[in-house]
Amino acid sequence: MISSRGDRLFAIIGLGNPGKAYANTRHNVGFNAIDLLASRNNIKINKIKFKSVCGEGIIAGKKVLLMKPHTYMNNSGMAVLDLYNFYKLPTENIIVVVDDIDIEFGTIRIKKKGSAGSHNGLKSIIYHLQTENFPRIKIGIGNKKEGQDLADFVLSQFTKDERVDIDQAIEKAALAVETILQYDIDKAMNEFNRRENKPRN
């Protein structure tokens, strides 16, 4: 069991919605990134805690808690607040992996802090933590067509062609987390926020 002091613990939180109906939808790329991190680092995501399914382990020599909130997206902050209150973590150690409709499809963007934009999961976390000062890794999922409902879009599946590029973006997000843990967020931002981050055509 990881110490509740939380001085060296990093919480990696992927946002999404629980249940088979939402699996592999655009809104669930955060969950997908957590699953990939778990697989790459031999961490089992099988504990129920903090209104989430979690797994504890070591990545790049750092103690980590991988976490997929099961509160549904719009209440993600409830789970993050439970974690925050238990471990007394500095918010800089809470890294959120999240879908984004505003950045280019198939790219990722790392930010040290900032507003939620249009994302209700981030809005919930900011509301419950009462701060915007936590890192997030955004995965570009594309944007809705004119006249399309945003909720319908983010809960839709990727096309077969899109899946190739989005899987690459999810892998880059996992690599970005590992880079933050091994080095620091500045190195990760320098490496992954470049324009070459674009998917192949």
N, C-alpha and C positions, 0 to 999 in steps of 0.2 A: 504494500500500500504506500502510495506517495505521501510524503510528509505534508501536513496541512499548513506548514509555514510558507510554502510556496515561493521561497526566495529564488530558487533556480528553475522552478517549473514553468514550462510554456504550455498554454492551452491552445490547441489548434481546433477551431470550430468551423465546421462546414455547414452552411445553411441549406435548408430544403424542407420538404414535406414528407412525413412518414407514410408508409403504406405502398402496396404494389401499384395502385392506381397512379401514383406520382413518380414511380421509379423511372429514371432516365429521361425525365422531362427537362426542359430548359431551366426551370427554376431549381433543379436538383443537382446542378453541376458541383455545388459545394459538397454535397454528400459524396458524389463520385470521387472528388479529390481526396476526401478523408479515407474512403475505401482503398484508393490507390496507395496512399501513404502507409496505411496499415499493412497492405500486401507487401510493399517494398521493404518494410522495416520489421516484418514478422510480429506485428502487434494485433492481438485479437480484440475486435470491437464486440464485446459480449456482456458488458456490465450495464445495469440500469441505474443511473445516478443523475442528479441535477436535471430531472425531467428530460433525460437524454439517454442515448445508448453511447457508451464510452469504451475506450481502451487505453491502458497505461503502458508505457514502454520508454525506450531510449531511441532518439534520432540524433545523429551527429554528436553523440556524447552528452546530449541534454535530456533531462527528464521531461517527458511530454504526456499530456492527456489529449487524446484524439476524441472528438465529441461531435455527435449529430443530434441536435435538439429535436425532441419529438413533441414539441408544443404546437406544431404547424408554424409556417413561416412568419406570420404576422405577430406571433407572440414569442419569437426567438429570444428576446431580451429577458424573459422570465427565467429561462434556463441559464443564460449567461450570468444573470445576477446571483442565482443560487451558487454557481461555481465561484464567482468573485467573492461572495461573502464567506464561503467555506475556506478557500485558500488564501484570502487576503492578497491576491495577486496585484502587482502593478499592472495597470492596463496595457502598458507596452508589451507585456508578456501574453496578451490575449490576441491571437492572430485569427482573423475571420476570413474564410474563403467563401466567395459569394458570386452569384451571376450578375451580369450587368448588361443593360440594353443600350447604353450610350457609347461604349467603346467599340472599336471595330470587331466584327465577328472573328472568333478564333484567336484573338490576342488576349494577353493578360496585362494587368496594370496593378502595380503595387503602390500603396499609399500608406504613409505613417499615421495619418489621421484625416478627418474631414467630415463633411456633411453626409447625410444618407442619400441625397438625391431623391430619386423616385422609388427607392427600394424599401419596402415596408419592414423587411427583416432587420435591416440596418437601423431604420427609424426606431424599432422596438428596443434594440440594444442600446442606442444612444439615450432613449427615454429612461430605461431602467438603470443604466450606469451613470446617467447624468454627466456624460462626457462624450466628446467625439474623438478623444485621444487614444485610439487603439488602431493597430495596423490592420489593413485588409488587403486581400489579394482578389482582384476582380477578374472574372472570366467573361469575355464578350460573347453573348449568346445570340446576337443579331437583334433586330428591332421589328416591331409589328408593321404590317402593311397598313396603308391608309384606310381608315374606317374599321380596322380590326380592333376588337376589345383587347386591352393589354393583359388582363387576367387570362383570357383564352390563349393568348400568344405564349406567355411564360409557362403555362401548364401544358403546352403542346410538345410533341416529340420532335426530335431532330429528323431531318430527311436523311436518307442513306448517304448522300454526298456530304452533307453537313457533318455527319457523325465522324468521318475521318479527321476533319480539321478540329472538331471540338474535343476529340480524344487526345489530339496533340496538345491542345490548350490545357486540358486537365493535367496532362503529364508535366507541362511547363509549370503549372501552379504547384504541383507536388515538389518539383525541383526547386521552385522559388522558396517554399517553406524550408526545405532542407538547407538551402543556401543561407537563409536568415539564421537558422539554428547553428550552422557550422561557422559562419562568419558574422554578419550583421545585416540589418535591413538596408543599409546604404549600398552595400555590395550587391545585394539582390536587386535593388532598384536600378542600379547602373547596368546590370546584366540583362534584366528581363523587361525593362521599360523602353527599350530601344525599338526603333521602327522595324528592324529585322525580325521582330517578334511576330510579324504577319504570317498567316498560314500560307501554304503553297497553293497556287492556282491549279 
